[in-house]
Amino acid sequence: MQPSAASLGYLLRVALACVLTLCGGCSWLFVSEAPAQPKQFRYFDCTSSRVAPVLDSAGAVVYGLAAVAAASTDAFARSDRAAYTAVYAVTGALAIASAVYGFRQTDRCQTAKEEMGMRLDREHEQPLPQSSAGCTFDAQCKGDRICVDGLCVFPASVLTPLPPSAALPSAQPPAAAKPGEPQRAPAPAASAAPAP
């Protein structure tokens, strides 16, 4: 039994509708959402690229133009013209809905990723908790930190005080000689020992 021309035309329209629907739903197919509660996750991934919703928007314009062209052409029979117009109009509407979904989800993902980045930055800036004994040598500290007085700190936060022997002698004026006493020469200042 051979299929009739009418059934072949119907199958062609159904196949065309399926293909166009898939092409008009890029965001539904390819955009992955951010978690509902992104603050509960230390790390997650989602789609922040707007390529899919832009393609859906372009598809919506093309399908809208195709619907107008199908409705106004005389190339099809009246019933076929109505069918093609309906297929293009529905596909365009689906593309618009997919584009709206895609733009909303990519915006939400972008916001969630920015908040996640700020949380990770704050975690990196906070000092790591130390055990009750604290550190005893630099290898116990993570990253570039060093052990100072039982705490892991970044080297830039450590200020090295001068040793007491390197302190400058106080500049006191010599005591005035009493009348009738000979004047003495001031004692030489002690030189500072080099720092070890």
Backbone as a chain_set.jsonl record, in Angstrom:
{"seq": "MQPSAASLGYLLRVALACVLTLCGGCSWLFVSEAPAQPKQFRYFDCTSSRVAPVLDSAGAVVYGLAAVAAASTDAFARSDRAAYTAVYAVTGALAIASAVYGFRQTDRCQTAKEEMGMRLDREHEQPLPQSSAGCTFDAQCKGDRICVDGLCVFPASVLTPLPPSAALPSAQPPAAAKPGEPQRAPAPAASAAPAP", "coords": {"N": [[0.835, -1.176, 0.0], [0.662, 2.086, -0.946], [1.585, 5.313, 0.342], [-0.624, 8.086, 0.282], [-0.616, 11.253, -1.49], [-1.649, 13.251, 0.115], [-1.318, 12.252, 2.718], [1.456, 12.163, 2.8], [2.041, 14.887, 2.601], [0.947, 15.746, 5.021], [2.593, 14.376, 6.867], [5.006, 15.596, 6.216], [4.482, 18.229, 7.051], [4.186, 17.809, 9.835], [6.756, 16.874, 10.478], [8.236, 19.129, 9.773], [7.206, 20.963, 11.63], [8.117, 19.82, 14.009], [10.922, 20.01, 13.709], [11.249, 22.812, 13.492], [10.251, 23.585, 15.971], [12.156, 22.533, 17.723], [14.367, 24.029, 16.88], [13.563, 26.515, 17.697], [13.719, 26.441, 20.404], [16.151, 26.794, 21.802], [17.101, 27.81, 24.271], [15.619, 26.36, 26.147], [16.695, 23.893, 25.684], [19.506, 24.125, 26.022], [20.281, 25.844, 28.118], [21.431, 25.78, 31.354], [20.132, 25.908, 34.592], [20.699, 28.029, 37.493], [21.162, 26.864, 40.89], [18.251, 26.569, 43.059], [18.59, 27.587, 45.636], [21.263, 29.162, 45.773], [23.101, 30.017, 47.72], [23.502, 27.952, 49.432], [25.366, 26.319, 48.35], [28.809, 25.75, 47.966], [30.181, 25.821, 45.577], [28.987, 25.963, 42.231], [27.698, 25.372, 38.921], [26.36, 26.994, 36.08], [24.529, 28.236, 33.218], [25.655, 31.176, 31.944], [26.034, 32.459, 29.616], [24.603, 34.27, 26.916], [24.012, 33.287, 24.438], [22.178, 31.268, 23.536], [19.525, 32.383, 24.191], [19.656, 34.64, 22.519], [19.803, 33.462, 19.997], [17.28, 32.256, 20.024], [15.701, 34.57, 20.0], [16.359, 35.622, 17.494], [15.377, 33.537, 15.94], [12.657, 33.77, 16.528], [12.027, 36.156, 15.232], [12.511, 35.389, 12.56], [10.648, 33.296, 12.244], [8.288, 34.704, 12.667], [8.298, 36.439, 10.442], [8.168, 34.48, 8.468], [5.658, 33.426, 8.967], [4.017, 35.595, 8.288], [4.681, 35.787, 5.603], [3.794, 33.289, 4.672], [1.071, 33.515, 5.096], [0.354, 35.477, 3.321], [0.957, 34.632, 0.777], [0.27, 33.215, -2.478], [1.114, 30.793, -3.237], [0.482, 28.406, -2.046], [-2.254, 26.13, -1.501], [-5.422, 27.128, -0.089], [-5.969, 25.769, 2.383], [-3.473, 24.656, 2.965], [-1.966, 26.979, 3.184], [-3.044, 28.155, 5.5], [-2.272, 26.192, 7.335], [0.584, 26.248, 7.212], [1.013, 28.892, 8.023], [0.012, 28.786, 10.621], [1.783, 26.93, 11.773], [4.27, 28.303, 11.582], [3.643, 30.585, 13.12], [3.063, 29.495, 15.675], [5.524, 28.295, 16.217], [7.15, 30.562, 16.244], [6.071, 31.844, 18.501], [6.781, 29.981, 20.462], [9.545, 30.242, 20.278], [9.853, 32.853, 21.212], [8.967, 32.534, 23.853], [10.92, 30.745, 24.762], [13.193, 32.351, 24.482], [12.662, 34.384, 26.382], [12.667, 32.847, 28.733], [15.345, 31.975, 28.596], [16.837, 34.408, 28.785], [16.056, 35.249, 31.359], [17.032, 33.136, 32.976], [19.806, 33.152, 32.427], [20.509, 35.691, 33.355], [19.893, 35.381, 36.076], [21.703, 33.364, 36.697], [24.144, 34.701, 36.253], [24.058, 36.653, 38.291], [24.005, 34.967, 40.555], [26.496, 33.713, 40.273], [28.236, 35.885, 40.609], [27.707, 36.529, 43.296], [28.59, 34.143, 44.454], [31.321, 34.299, 43.835], [32.045, 36.52, 45.408], [31.584, 35.434, 47.944], [33.511, 33.379, 47.993], [35.827, 34.926, 47.821], [35.705, 36.274, 50.287], [35.986, 34.079, 52.007], [38.591, 33.384, 51.397], [39.996, 35.56, 52.372], [39.618, 35.44, 55.142], [41.247, 34.46, 58.188], [42.647, 31.217, 58.629], [41.261, 28.766, 60.816], [42.998, 27.925, 63.768], [44.538, 25.205, 65.52], [44.241, 24.391, 69.044], [46.791, 24.341, 70.03], [48.186, 25.81, 68.195], [50.451, 26.928, 65.554], [53.776, 25.699, 65.038], [55.822, 25.781, 63.259], [56.635, 27.043, 59.943], [55.744, 25.321, 57.86], [53.384, 24.22, 58.71], [51.468, 26.051, 58.151], [49.153, 27.239, 55.65], [49.481, 27.944, 52.152], [51.023, 31.069, 51.454], [51.52, 31.781, 54.015], [53.16, 32.336, 57.185], [54.487, 31.093, 60.286], [53.999, 32.799, 63.228], [54.439, 33.477, 66.497], [52.771, 31.285, 67.191], [50.615, 31.588, 65.465], [49.287, 31.473, 62.15], [50.149, 33.717, 59.728], [50.046, 36.216, 57.098], [53.071, 37.199, 55.456], [53.314, 39.991, 54.972], [51.899, 41.148, 56.98], [53.453, 41.088, 59.184], [55.375, 42.97, 61.278], [58.673, 43.806, 61.766], [60.247, 44.467, 64.705], [62.869, 46.72, 65.773], [65.933, 45.489, 67.175], [66.807, 45.859, 70.689], [69.477, 46.693, 71.0], [70.001, 48.124, 68.736], [68.789, 50.507, 69.036], [68.696, 54.065, 68.998], [70.985, 56.151, 70.809], [69.912, 58.199, 73.514], [69.61, 61.66, 73.088], [71.011, 63.649, 75.182], [71.782, 66.736, 76.658], [75.102, 67.638, 77.766], [75.867, 67.73, 81.236], [76.087, 70.811, 83.028], [79.169, 72.186, 84.156], [80.229, 72.594, 87.512], [80.934, 75.685, 89.222], [84.342, 76.334, 89.357], [85.235, 73.78, 88.905], [87.118, 71.671, 86.7], [86.358, 71.399, 83.201], [85.055, 68.424, 81.712], [85.691, 66.219, 78.993], [83.123, 64.983, 76.832], [81.87, 61.606, 77.058], [82.663, 59.063, 74.674], [80.147, 57.989, 72.332], [78.513, 54.842, 72.442], [78.914, 52.433, 69.948], [76.453, 50.964, 67.868], [75.705, 47.533, 67.912], [75.939, 45.238, 65.174], [72.947, 43.953, 63.707], [71.856, 40.595, 64.272]], "CA": [[0.0, 0.0, 0.0], [1.456, 3.299, -1.101], [0.971, 6.464, 1.006], [-1.18, 9.075, -0.63], [0.055, 12.554, -1.486], [-2.171, 14.021, 1.25], [-0.666, 11.783, 3.952], [2.86, 12.601, 2.737], [2.042, 16.313, 2.933], [0.698, 15.864, 6.467], [3.824, 13.947, 7.555], [6.006, 16.64, 5.994], [4.156, 19.357, 7.926], [4.485, 17.412, 11.212], [8.221, 16.855, 10.619], [8.682, 20.523, 9.737], [6.838, 21.574, 12.912], [9.032, 19.296, 15.044], [12.253, 20.61, 13.517], [11.188, 24.228, 13.816], [10.061, 23.723, 17.414], [13.465, 22.303, 18.358], [15.241, 25.16, 16.585], [13.083, 27.683, 18.418], [13.79, 26.208, 21.844], [17.565, 26.633, 22.188], [17.294, 28.083, 25.7], [15.081, 25.23, 26.9], [17.561, 22.732, 25.501], [20.927, 24.294, 26.316], [20.57, 26.709, 29.269], [21.301, 25.099, 32.652], [19.738, 26.89, 35.603], [21.4, 28.111, 38.779], [20.369, 26.194, 41.926], [17.195, 27.394, 43.656], [19.207, 28.244, 46.802], [22.694, 29.108, 45.454], [23.953, 30.29, 48.88], [23.749, 26.707, 50.141], [26.425, 25.593, 47.654], [30.096, 26.458, 47.93], [30.461, 26.034, 44.155], [28.021, 25.391, 41.302], [27.865, 25.887, 37.565], [25.122, 27.225, 35.337], [24.791, 28.926, 31.945], [25.538, 32.633, 32.003], [26.144, 32.96, 28.242], [23.307, 34.629, 26.348], [23.97, 32.868, 23.035], [20.922, 30.553, 23.246], [18.363, 33.274, 24.073], [19.788, 35.516, 21.341], [19.385, 32.648, 18.848], [15.818, 32.142, 20.093], [15.125, 35.854, 19.568], [16.506, 35.687, 16.035], [14.431, 32.57, 15.39], [11.302, 34.321, 16.646], [11.857, 37.133, 14.145], [12.427, 34.655, 11.284], [9.372, 32.581, 12.187], [7.236, 35.706, 12.5], [8.309, 36.848, 9.034], [7.707, 33.348, 7.656], [4.201, 33.324, 9.138], [3.41, 36.668, 7.481], [4.851, 35.432, 4.184], [2.917, 32.148, 4.344], [-0.32, 33.964, 5.086], [0.076, 36.403, 2.219], [1.36, 34.105, -0.532], [-0.706, 32.418, -3.218], [1.808, 29.598, -3.711], [-0.131, 27.226, -1.433], [-3.714, 26.082, -1.447], [-5.914, 27.859, 1.073], [-5.8, 24.962, 3.599], [-2.031, 24.565, 3.247], [-1.519, 28.304, 3.605], [-3.425, 28.305, 6.911], [-1.461, 25.257, 8.137], [1.951, 26.773, 7.314], [0.964, 30.11, 8.832], [-0.15, 28.369, 12.02], [3.039, 26.293, 12.222], [5.274, 29.355, 11.781], [3.236, 31.462, 14.22], [3.258, 28.761, 16.932], [6.967, 28.142, 16.424], [7.654, 31.871, 16.66], [5.659, 32.074, 19.89], [7.645, 29.125, 21.3], [10.882, 30.842, 20.293], [9.794, 34.015, 22.112], [8.907, 32.023, 25.232], [12.239, 30.188, 25.086], [14.126, 33.477, 24.64], [12.378, 35.017, 27.678], [13.197, 31.909, 29.729], [16.811, 31.99, 28.534], [17.363, 35.663, 29.332], [15.844, 35.259, 32.815], [17.916, 32.174, 33.641], [21.208, 33.575, 32.329], [20.672, 36.823, 34.281], [19.903, 34.822, 37.433], [22.975, 32.647, 36.848], [25.207, 35.694, 36.366], [23.973, 37.225, 39.635], [24.4, 33.936, 41.519], [27.95, 33.498, 40.153], [28.912, 37.033, 41.225], [27.603, 36.356, 44.746], [29.474, 33.036, 44.815], [32.683, 34.814, 43.782], [32.279, 37.358, 46.594], [31.682, 34.537, 49.11], [34.801, 32.695, 47.942], [36.842, 35.932, 48.156], [35.665, 36.487, 51.745], [36.566, 32.891, 52.641], [40.047, 33.421, 51.207], [40.567, 36.627, 53.202], [39.525, 35.13, 56.563], [42.33, 33.595, 58.643], [42.255, 29.838, 58.862], [41.224, 28.451, 62.237], [44.173, 27.211, 64.262], [44.276, 24.291, 66.623], [44.478, 25.05, 70.326], [48.239, 24.464, 70.229], [48.723, 26.764, 67.236], [51.53, 26.407, 64.729], [55.13, 25.779, 65.607], [56.758, 26.088, 62.177], [55.957, 27.591, 58.763], [55.147, 24.288, 57.013], [52.042, 23.925, 59.198], [50.574, 27.085, 57.636], [48.792, 27.015, 54.255], [49.772, 29.016, 51.206], [52.204, 31.895, 51.693], [51.564, 32.208, 55.412], [54.266, 31.899, 58.03], [54.106, 30.922, 61.683], [54.525, 33.835, 64.114], [53.842, 33.398, 67.834], [51.728, 30.274, 67.233], [49.541, 31.92, 64.525], [49.649, 31.562, 60.739], [49.851, 35.059, 59.22], [50.722, 36.56, 55.857], [54.315, 37.904, 55.771], [53.184, 41.452, 54.923], [51.289, 41.641, 58.205], [54.411, 40.98, 60.287], [56.302, 44.1, 61.36], [59.833, 43.387, 62.53], [60.758, 45.568, 65.53], [64.322, 46.815, 65.878], [66.452, 44.946, 68.438], [67.115, 46.941, 71.629], [70.847, 47.2, 70.84], [70.072, 49.026, 67.59], [68.097, 51.756, 69.352], [69.583, 55.225, 69.022], [71.184, 56.687, 72.155], [69.143, 59.417, 73.749], [70.433, 62.869, 72.941], [70.889, 64.509, 76.361], [72.881, 67.698, 76.688], [76.013, 67.385, 78.884], [75.583, 68.511, 82.447], [76.961, 71.991, 83.176], [80.203, 72.026, 85.203], [80.085, 73.494, 88.66], [81.987, 76.7, 89.196], [85.606, 75.98, 89.961], [85.667, 72.433, 88.476], [87.546, 71.66, 85.289], [85.391, 70.787, 82.268], [85.473, 67.121, 81.18], [85.247, 65.93, 77.614], [82.018, 64.017, 76.858], [82.263, 60.218, 76.786], [82.269, 58.669, 73.289], [78.902, 57.21, 72.244], [78.75, 53.444, 72.132], [78.417, 52.109, 68.61], [75.42, 49.924, 67.876], [76.16, 46.259, 67.401], [75.151, 44.873, 63.975], [71.828, 43.034, 63.974], [72.22, 39.234, 63.831]], "C": [[0.881, 1.241, 0.0], [0.768, 4.454, -0.385], [0.488, 7.474, -0.026], [-0.411, 10.39, -0.516], [-0.4, 13.387, -0.299], [-1.496, 13.589, 2.552], [0.816, 12.159, 3.968], [2.972, 14.081, 3.084], [1.838, 16.546, 4.42], [1.951, 15.481, 7.255], [4.929, 14.998, 7.401], [5.744, 17.837, 6.895], [4.48, 19.038, 9.392], [5.995, 17.417, 11.45], [8.771, 18.275, 10.642], [8.366, 21.225, 11.063], [7.768, 21.113, 14.021], [10.416, 19.931, 14.928], [12.255, 22.074, 13.913], [11.017, 24.456, 15.319], [11.371, 23.514, 18.147], [14.404, 23.477, 18.102], [14.833, 26.406, 17.358], [13.144, 27.523, 19.919], [15.201, 26.025, 22.339], [17.767, 26.829, 23.697], [16.778, 26.929, 26.546], [16.008, 24.027, 26.81], [18.954, 22.922, 26.104], [21.258, 25.177, 27.518], [20.369, 25.905, 30.546], [21.097, 26.167, 33.726], [20.695, 26.904, 36.779], [20.558, 27.374, 39.814], [19.337, 27.153, 42.527], [17.707, 28.18, 44.852], [20.718, 28.265, 46.603], [23.604, 29.343, 46.658], [24.255, 29.032, 49.674], [24.897, 25.915, 49.525], [27.701, 26.416, 47.671], [30.469, 26.776, 46.485], [29.358, 25.372, 43.341], [28.317, 25.96, 39.928], [26.494, 26.011, 36.91], [25.499, 28.005, 34.08], [24.576, 30.422, 32.115], [25.67, 33.26, 30.614], [24.752, 33.195, 27.659], [23.173, 34.212, 24.878], [22.63, 32.21, 22.705], [19.715, 31.493, 23.198], [18.454, 34.252, 22.897], [19.381, 34.753, 20.08], [17.867, 32.457, 18.839], [15.144, 33.425, 19.617], [15.204, 36.001, 18.053], [15.535, 34.728, 15.361], [13.006, 33.089, 15.432], [11.025, 35.333, 15.537], [11.679, 36.415, 12.808], [11.082, 33.948, 11.165], [8.194, 33.549, 12.041], [7.142, 36.182, 11.063], [7.803, 35.733, 8.129], [6.192, 33.185, 7.772], [3.486, 34.378, 8.303], [3.512, 36.323, 6.001], [3.936, 34.287, 3.791], [1.462, 32.578, 4.263], [-0.644, 34.808, 3.859], [0.432, 35.849, 0.849], [0.222, 33.309, -1.167], [-0.081, 31.122, -3.714], [1.19, 28.321, -3.155], [-1.638, 27.277, -1.613], [-4.16, 26.74, -0.155], [-5.698, 27.075, 2.365], [-4.329, 24.836, 3.973], [-1.486, 25.895, 3.762], [-1.852, 28.53, 5.079], [-2.573, 27.409, 7.809], [-0.044, 25.792, 8.308], [1.996, 28.033, 8.174], [0.865, 29.757, 10.31], [1.144, 27.759, 12.567], [4.099, 27.362, 12.507], [4.918, 30.259, 12.962], [3.442, 30.776, 15.566], [4.743, 28.613, 17.236], [7.596, 29.47, 16.841], [7.303, 32.188, 18.097], [6.502, 31.23, 20.851], [9.063, 29.7, 21.389], [10.916, 32.059, 21.205], [9.781, 33.555, 23.561], [10.257, 31.454, 25.658], [13.264, 31.297, 25.295], [13.926, 34.162, 25.987], [12.92, 34.153, 28.804], [14.728, 31.978, 29.778], [17.41, 33.254, 29.117], [17.194, 35.717, 30.855], [16.849, 34.345, 33.522], [19.388, 32.592, 33.561], [21.478, 34.783, 33.226], [20.763, 36.324, 35.718], [21.22, 34.091, 37.699], [24.129, 33.632, 37.036], [25.233, 36.309, 37.765], [24.448, 36.225, 40.686], [25.902, 33.682, 41.466], [28.728, 34.66, 40.774], [28.866, 36.925, 42.75], [28.509, 35.231, 45.231], [30.934, 33.503, 44.82], [33.008, 35.685, 44.987], [32.407, 36.5, 47.852], [33.029, 33.842, 49.145], [35.943, 33.665, 48.268], [36.877, 36.182, 49.66], [36.266, 35.298, 52.486], [38.082, 32.92, 52.543], [40.699, 34.455, 52.12], [40.529, 36.299, 54.684], [40.683, 34.235, 56.974], [41.797, 32.188, 58.902], [42.228, 29.558, 60.352], [42.43, 27.608, 62.629], [43.743, 26.232, 65.346], [44.626, 25.003, 67.919], [45.967, 25.232, 70.576], [48.838, 25.512, 69.303], [49.824, 26.13, 66.407], [52.858, 26.531, 65.463], [56.176, 26.033, 64.542], [55.962, 26.411, 60.918], [55.244, 26.538, 57.918], [53.747, 23.914, 57.479], [51.013, 24.934, 58.675], [50.332, 26.853, 56.147], [49.153, 28.225, 53.404], [51.065, 29.738, 51.555], [52.35, 32.298, 53.148], [52.796, 31.648, 56.117], [53.776, 31.836, 59.472], [54.793, 31.99, 62.53], [53.753, 33.755, 65.421], [52.65, 32.439, 67.879], [50.559, 30.53, 66.3], [50.085, 31.955, 63.108], [49.202, 32.921, 60.211], [50.549, 35.254, 57.887], [51.965, 37.386, 56.182], [54.18, 39.416, 55.789], [52.609, 42.006, 56.224], [52.233, 41.58, 59.399], [55.351, 42.172, 60.229], [57.452, 43.678, 62.258], [60.332, 44.566, 63.362], [62.287, 45.552, 65.551], [64.781, 46.181, 67.186], [66.855, 46.09, 69.362], [68.522, 47.505, 71.44], [70.96, 48.169, 69.679], [69.37, 50.343, 67.855], [69.101, 52.894, 69.434], [69.762, 55.713, 70.455], [70.399, 57.987, 72.321], [70.076, 60.62, 73.703], [70.172, 63.768, 74.147], [72.049, 65.491, 76.373], [73.791, 67.395, 77.892], [75.679, 68.307, 80.057], [76.573, 69.662, 82.567], [77.928, 71.757, 84.342], [79.946, 73.032, 86.304], [81.203, 74.516, 88.622], [83.221, 76.217, 89.965], [86.06, 74.587, 89.566], [86.122, 72.514, 87.027], [86.495, 70.958, 84.418], [85.953, 69.474, 81.75], [84.939, 66.976, 79.744], [84.118, 64.902, 77.674], [82.513, 62.633, 76.481], [81.835, 59.873, 75.367], [81.014, 57.813, 73.316], [79.216, 55.786, 71.858], [78.151, 53.147, 70.759], [77.452, 50.94, 68.692], [75.974, 48.651, 67.27], [75.318, 45.886, 66.166], [74.074, 43.848, 64.343], [72.199, 41.639, 63.477], [71.425, 38.82, 62.622]], "O": [[1.744, 1.403, 0.863], [-0.452, 4.598, -0.461], [1.116, 7.681, -1.064], [0.344, 10.606, 0.432], [0.391, 14.159, 0.244], [-1.142, 14.423, 3.386], [1.372, 12.443, 5.029], [3.899, 14.484, 3.787], [2.466, 17.423, 5.015], [2.33, 16.174, 8.198], [5.689, 15.255, 8.335], [6.685, 18.406, 7.45], [4.991, 19.895, 10.112], [6.467, 17.897, 12.48], [9.661, 18.591, 11.431], [9.183, 22.0, 11.56], [8.166, 21.906, 14.875], [11.007, 20.337, 15.928], [13.169, 22.528, 14.6], [11.57, 25.405, 15.875], [11.671, 24.241, 19.094], [15.152, 23.881, 18.992], [15.672, 27.26, 17.642], [12.663, 28.392, 20.646], [15.444, 25.188, 23.208], [18.526, 26.088, 24.321], [17.402, 26.551, 27.538], [16.099, 23.234, 27.747], [19.524, 21.972, 26.642], [22.425, 25.251, 27.905], [19.274, 25.403, 30.802], [21.791, 27.183, 33.761], [21.408, 25.933, 37.034], [19.344, 27.265, 39.638], [19.514, 28.371, 42.511], [17.301, 29.323, 45.059], [21.411, 27.451, 47.213], [24.761, 28.922, 46.639], [25.164, 29.031, 50.504], [25.357, 24.939, 50.117], [27.681, 27.621, 47.424], [30.999, 27.847, 46.191], [28.85, 24.321, 43.732], [29.088, 26.909, 39.787], [25.591, 25.215, 37.17], [26.656, 28.387, 33.903], [23.467, 30.879, 32.392], [25.444, 34.459, 30.451], [23.835, 32.406, 27.886], [22.317, 34.729, 24.16], [22.007, 32.555, 21.701], [18.938, 31.416, 22.246], [17.428, 34.646, 22.342], [18.708, 35.297, 19.204], [17.24, 32.49, 17.78], [14.134, 33.376, 18.914], [14.253, 36.441, 17.407], [14.939, 35.058, 14.335], [12.233, 32.882, 14.497], [9.931, 35.366, 14.974], [10.81, 36.777, 12.015], [10.445, 33.992, 10.112], [7.215, 33.238, 11.362], [6.046, 36.317, 10.519], [7.101, 35.987, 7.151], [5.523, 32.848, 6.796], [2.464, 34.09, 7.679], [2.57, 36.532, 5.236], [3.361, 34.298, 2.703], [0.704, 32.056, 3.445], [-1.79, 34.846, 3.412], [0.228, 36.532, -0.155], [-0.664, 32.801, -0.48], [-0.681, 30.421, -4.529], [1.362, 27.253, -3.742], [-2.217, 28.338, -1.847], [-3.366, 26.893, 0.773], [-5.279, 27.663, 3.362], [-3.974, 24.9, 5.15], [-0.648, 25.928, 4.664], [-1.02, 29.045, 5.827], [-2.194, 27.808, 8.91], [0.483, 25.794, 9.42], [2.921, 28.214, 8.966], [1.546, 30.349, 11.147], [1.543, 28.047, 13.696], [4.75, 27.33, 13.552], [5.8, 30.657, 13.723], [3.941, 31.398, 16.504], [5.17, 28.786, 18.377], [8.479, 29.496, 17.699], [8.121, 32.734, 18.837], [6.892, 31.7, 21.92], [9.697, 29.651, 22.442], [11.907, 32.276, 21.903], [10.491, 34.107, 24.402], [10.687, 31.66, 26.792], [14.11, 31.2, 26.184], [14.899, 34.49, 26.667], [13.559, 34.659, 29.726], [15.327, 32.031, 30.853], [18.386, 33.189, 29.864], [18.091, 36.178, 31.561], [17.441, 34.722, 34.533], [20.135, 32.407, 34.522], [22.562, 34.891, 33.8], [21.605, 36.785, 36.489], [21.782, 34.187, 38.79], [24.994, 33.419, 37.886], [26.3, 36.468, 38.357], [25.199, 36.579, 41.595], [26.523, 33.459, 42.505], [29.766, 34.444, 41.398], [29.861, 37.196, 43.423], [29.127, 35.341, 46.289], [31.697, 33.138, 45.715], [34.109, 35.609, 45.532], [33.227, 36.788, 48.724], [33.634, 33.722, 50.211], [36.916, 33.279, 48.916], [37.954, 36.29, 50.247], [36.974, 35.477, 53.478], [38.781, 32.534, 53.48], [41.82, 34.255, 52.589], [41.344, 36.835, 55.435], [41.076, 33.348, 56.217], [40.659, 32.0, 59.332], [43.08, 30.056, 61.087], [42.827, 26.694, 61.906], [42.715, 26.414, 65.999], [45.229, 26.077, 67.908], [46.369, 26.173, 71.26], [49.904, 26.052, 69.601], [50.102, 24.938, 66.538], [53.029, 27.346, 66.369], [57.291, 26.449, 64.854], [54.774, 26.101, 60.825], [54.218, 26.847, 57.311], [52.986, 23.336, 56.703], [49.811, 24.684, 58.755], [51.204, 26.331, 55.453], [49.134, 29.366, 53.867], [52.068, 29.115, 51.904], [53.232, 33.091, 53.477], [53.381, 30.644, 55.709], [52.772, 32.455, 59.826], [56.021, 32.078, 62.551], [52.537, 33.947, 65.439], [51.64, 32.729, 68.52], [49.59, 29.772, 66.323], [51.206, 32.409, 62.879], [48.014, 33.242, 60.242], [51.515, 34.559, 57.572], [51.923, 38.203, 57.102], [54.878, 40.074, 56.561], [52.8, 43.179, 56.543], [51.862, 41.973, 60.504], [56.051, 42.362, 59.234], [57.232, 43.242, 63.388], [60.792, 45.561, 62.802], [62.913, 44.507, 65.372], [64.101, 46.312, 68.204], [67.206, 47.172, 68.89], [68.741, 48.689, 71.697], [71.903, 48.958, 69.625], [69.353, 51.215, 66.987], [70.228, 52.704, 69.891], [68.812, 55.698, 71.237], [70.25, 58.765, 71.379], [71.191, 60.582, 74.224], [69.227, 64.556, 74.143], [73.189, 65.101, 76.119], [73.303, 66.945, 78.928], [75.279, 69.46, 79.898], [77.752, 69.513, 82.247], [77.553, 71.204, 85.376], [79.509, 74.158, 86.064], [82.276, 74.267, 88.072], [83.116, 75.749, 91.098], [87.197, 74.228, 89.87], [85.603, 73.299, 86.233], [85.829, 70.027, 84.871], [87.127, 69.378, 81.395], [83.906, 67.529, 79.366], [84.17, 64.011, 78.522], [83.448, 62.487, 75.693], [80.788, 60.322, 74.9], [80.835, 56.999, 74.223], [80.095, 55.545, 71.03], [77.031, 53.556, 70.452], [77.63, 50.033, 69.506], [76.638, 48.687, 66.233], [74.125, 46.184, 66.119], [74.288, 42.986, 65.196], [72.782, 41.495, 62.402], [71.6, 37.711, 62.118]]}, "num_chains": 1, "name": "protein.A"}
